[in-house]
Amino acid sequence: MFDTYDDVVPIEDLMEMLDIGRNKAYELLQSGQIKSFKVGKSYRIPKICIQNFILTKVQIPLEEHE
């Protein structure tokens, strides 16, 4: 899943990966639904956190995906 993306992505890639807008992306990050960290003023999102978010939303145990 998302093999073409780096292991840590900027918010623009998150928006592309989930096909969402900037406001929704920031909402997911600020609410903690998708874990991230900041470098300066920019969010960086581990790809695994995006995958975990998706799998949680469709209620697939993480062990089944690995």
Buried (B, 14 or more C-beta within 10 A) or exposed (E): EBEEBEEBBEBEBBBEBBEBEEEEBBEBBEEEEBBBEEEEEEBBBBBBBBBBBBBEEEEEEEEEEE
